Amino acid sequence: MSTLVQTRAGTVAAKPCRLLVVNPNGNPAVTDLVRASAQRVLGPDTRVEAINPADSPRSIETPEHRRLAEPLAIELLSQHADYDAYVMACFDDIALAAGRRFLRGPVVGAAEAAVAAARFLADRFAIVTTVETMVPGIHKLLAGLGATERCTVHATGVGVAAAAGDGAAVDRSIDEAIARACRDDGAEAIILGSGGLTGRAGALAERHGLPVIDSIEAALVMAEAMAQMQARQQPA
């Protein structure tokens, strides 16, 4: 999507949007998935760079992983301060507050973008994530977003690295978690709560017959829209 800017002659010109996507873990396979999602959902004029810290944990699944990963993600953001918008491609609030303090463009997190989208689609919804150790942190996020009364969380038992791969066992675990959320919690929509799960929403929605929100795609689309809105507010 091109952002629109007012020229001195009073005409409107297209300016390509530059979007940086940071995968906070150190797994290039997840970064490749995120890059593919960006190419799938963003406008043709949006220029995307997807990166990850080389020395970060390959999965962010515990508080210790987060402690190690966050300063590396912040450092990457500080080295790329000239983008129009930023996406943190992790179902967590890693580096969001810090990035918003020193970056001019909007910094969008996957969890908050996906929850915002789910509120438009359903009264009750559920997050399907990777491993059980992620669940307490996601509950904390939901409390901060005021969504605890409408949203539940289910772990698949599949780690981030395994989720970024493929295979029937991964699909079965995701299907079982979605079925539990619908049966036990009355979920009317599902959020995929991990960067390793990006790219699966369409097939899952078809199999289960309900909306499935890819949290990375939601963040990408929101970041692109926010960059466009911000560009329209720039003085001529």
Summary of the structure (lengths in Angstrom):
residues: 236
radius of gyration: 17.6
end to end distance: 20.0
largest distance: 60.4
contacts: 841
relative contact order: 0.18
helix: 48%
strand: 18%
